[in-house]
Every structure is written in C-alpha cells, then in structure tokens.
Amino acid sequence: MTHCSAESEMEKSPWICHVCDFKSADTESQACDLCFRVTCELHLRPASVYNRDNGLYETARVCIVCGSSKS
C-alpha cells in the first residue's frame, strides 16, 4: 500500500467571511465564539462574554455582527 503525502498535509478548504464576503483557500478560517459562523481575521475582536455555567466572564473571539448586537 502506498502512502500519500497529501494525508500528512492539512486539507485546504475554501471559505467565505459572513461579514464581508472575503474568500480564501490559502488561509485558515476562524469562527465567532458566539454564532460559530466563519469570519475573517479583520472582523473578529476579543470580547468579554458572560459564561452562565460558571458565572465568570471569559475572553472570546466575537465577530463584529455579534459584538454590535444588543444581547
């Protein structure tokens, strides 16, 4: 059985930012910690988010859409 070198490399999958429609297959996508939608680096910001399970505030990567919504 032959070993394929592609198995050892991470698969490059195309993705699109839900905020600005930026498309890429060369960079790794990121997801918002609140809505879990794929977002480019330019539209993610660190934010303090309340965790109801432990009663603490935690730092999360939040897209500008979730960050601007009044929750």
Rosetta constraint file for C-alpha pairs under 8 A:
AtomPair CA 3 CA 7 HARMONIC 7.97 0.50
AtomPair CA 4 CA 8 HARMONIC 7.85 0.50
AtomPair CA 5 CA 9 HARMONIC 7.10 0.50
AtomPair CA 6 CA 10 HARMONIC 7.74 0.50
AtomPair CA 6 CA 11 HARMONIC 7.90 0.50
AtomPair CA 12 CA 25 HARMONIC 5.92 0.50
AtomPair CA 12 CA 26 HARMONIC 6.70 0.50
AtomPair CA 13 CA 25 HARMONIC 5.57 0.50
AtomPair CA 14 CA 23 HARMONIC 7.07 0.50
AtomPair CA 14 CA 24 HARMONIC 5.49 0.50
AtomPair CA 14 CA 25 HARMONIC 4.02 0.50
AtomPair CA 14 CA 26 HARMONIC 7.66 0.50
AtomPair CA 15 CA 23 HARMONIC 5.74 0.50
AtomPair CA 15 CA 24 HARMONIC 5.66 0.50
AtomPair CA 15 CA 25 HARMONIC 6.39 0.50
AtomPair CA 15 CA 29 HARMONIC 6.65 0.50
AtomPair CA 15 CA 38 HARMONIC 7.45 0.50
AtomPair CA 16 CA 21 HARMONIC 5.51 0.50
AtomPair CA 16 CA 22 HARMONIC 5.44 0.50
AtomPair CA 16 CA 23 HARMONIC 4.43 0.50
AtomPair CA 16 CA 24 HARMONIC 6.64 0.50
AtomPair CA 16 CA 38 HARMONIC 6.85 0.50
AtomPair CA 16 CA 39 HARMONIC 7.33 0.50
AtomPair CA 16 CA 40 HARMONIC 7.88 0.50
AtomPair CA 17 CA 21 HARMONIC 4.77 0.50
AtomPair CA 17 CA 22 HARMONIC 5.19 0.50
AtomPair CA 17 CA 23 HARMONIC 6.62 0.50
AtomPair CA 17 CA 38 HARMONIC 5.55 0.50
AtomPair CA 17 CA 39 HARMONIC 4.40 0.50
AtomPair CA 17 CA 40 HARMONIC 5.38 0.50
AtomPair CA 18 CA 37 HARMONIC 6.84 0.50
AtomPair CA 18 CA 38 HARMONIC 6.23 0.50
AtomPair CA 18 CA 39 HARMONIC 5.88 0.50
AtomPair CA 19 CA 39 HARMONIC 6.77 0.50
AtomPair CA 19 CA 43 HARMONIC 7.18 0.50
AtomPair CA 19 CA 64 HARMONIC 7.99 0.50
AtomPair CA 19 CA 65 HARMONIC 7.45 0.50
AtomPair CA 22 CA 40 HARMONIC 7.20 0.50
AtomPair CA 29 CA 38 HARMONIC 6.33 0.50
AtomPair CA 29 CA 39 HARMONIC 6.73 0.50
AtomPair CA 29 CA 40 HARMONIC 6.51 0.50
AtomPair CA 30 CA 38 HARMONIC 5.65 0.50
AtomPair CA 30 CA 39 HARMONIC 5.54 0.50
AtomPair CA 30 CA 40 HARMONIC 6.32 0.50
AtomPair CA 30 CA 41 HARMONIC 7.02 0.50
AtomPair CA 31 CA 35 HARMONIC 7.98 0.50
AtomPair CA 31 CA 36 HARMONIC 5.14 0.50
AtomPair CA 31 CA 37 HARMONIC 5.27 0.50
AtomPair CA 31 CA 38 HARMONIC 4.45 0.50
AtomPair CA 31 CA 39 HARMONIC 5.49 0.50
AtomPair CA 31 CA 61 HARMONIC 7.89 0.50
AtomPair CA 32 CA 36 HARMONIC 4.70 0.50
AtomPair CA 32 CA 37 HARMONIC 5.70 0.50
AtomPair CA 32 CA 38 HARMONIC 6.70 0.50
AtomPair CA 32 CA 39 HARMONIC 6.63 0.50
AtomPair CA 32 CA 44 HARMONIC 7.02 0.50
AtomPair CA 32 CA 61 HARMONIC 5.76 0.50
AtomPair CA 32 CA 62 HARMONIC 4.87 0.50
AtomPair CA 32 CA 63 HARMONIC 5.38 0.50
AtomPair CA 33 CA 60 HARMONIC 6.02 0.50
AtomPair CA 33 CA 61 HARMONIC 5.56 0.50
AtomPair CA 33 CA 62 HARMONIC 5.72 0.50
AtomPair CA 34 CA 62 HARMONIC 6.40 0.50
AtomPair CA 34 CA 66 HARMONIC 7.06 0.50
AtomPair CA 35 CA 66 HARMONIC 7.25 0.50
AtomPair CA 39 CA 43 HARMONIC 6.39 0.50
AtomPair CA 39 CA 44 HARMONIC 6.86 0.50
AtomPair CA 39 CA 63 HARMONIC 6.82 0.50
AtomPair CA 40 CA 44 HARMONIC 6.90 0.50
AtomPair CA 43 CA 63 HARMONIC 5.46 0.50
AtomPair CA 43 CA 64 HARMONIC 5.67 0.50
AtomPair CA 44 CA 61 HARMONIC 5.92 0.50
AtomPair CA 44 CA 62 HARMONIC 5.34 0.50
AtomPair CA 44 CA 63 HARMONIC 4.42 0.50
AtomPair CA 44 CA 64 HARMONIC 6.30 0.50
AtomPair CA 45 CA 61 HARMONIC 5.47 0.50
AtomPair CA 45 CA 62 HARMONIC 5.35 0.50
AtomPair CA 45 CA 63 HARMONIC 6.26 0.50
AtomPair CA 45 CA 64 HARMONIC 7.07 0.50
AtomPair CA 46 CA 59 HARMONIC 6.24 0.50
AtomPair CA 46 CA 60 HARMONIC 5.52 0.50
AtomPair CA 46 CA 61 HARMONIC 4.68 0.50
AtomPair CA 46 CA 62 HARMONIC 6.12 0.50
AtomPair CA 47 CA 59 HARMONIC 5.48 0.50
AtomPair CA 47 CA 60 HARMONIC 5.38 0.50
AtomPair CA 47 CA 61 HARMONIC 6.31 0.50
AtomPair CA 47 CA 62 HARMONIC 6.28 0.50
AtomPair CA 47 CA 67 HARMONIC 7.67 0.50
AtomPair CA 48 CA 57 HARMONIC 5.94 0.50
AtomPair CA 48 CA 58 HARMONIC 5.47 0.50
AtomPair CA 48 CA 59 HARMONIC 4.71 0.50
AtomPair CA 48 CA 60 HARMONIC 6.32 0.50
AtomPair CA 49 CA 57 HARMONIC 5.31 0.50
AtomPair CA 49 CA 58 HARMONIC 5.28 0.50
AtomPair CA 49 CA 59 HARMONIC 6.16 0.50
AtomPair CA 49 CA 60 HARMONIC 6.43 0.50
AtomPair CA 50 CA 55 HARMONIC 6.90 0.50
AtomPair CA 50 CA 56 HARMONIC 5.91 0.50
AtomPair CA 50 CA 57 HARMONIC 4.34 0.50
AtomPair CA 50 CA 58 HARMONIC 6.30 0.50
AtomPair CA 51 CA 55 HARMONIC 5.54 0.50
AtomPair CA 51 CA 56 HARMONIC 5.49 0.50
AtomPair CA 51 CA 57 HARMONIC 5.88 0.50
AtomPair CA 51 CA 58 HARMONIC 6.80 0.50
AtomPair CA 52 CA 56 HARMONIC 7.37 0.50
AtomPair CA 62 CA 66 HARMONIC 6.37 0.50
AtomPair CA 62 CA 67 HARMONIC 6.11 0.50
AtomPair CA 63 CA 67 HARMONIC 6.05 0.50
AtomPair CA 64 CA 68 HARMONIC 5.90 0.50
AtomPair CA 65 CA 69 HARMONIC 6.37 0.50
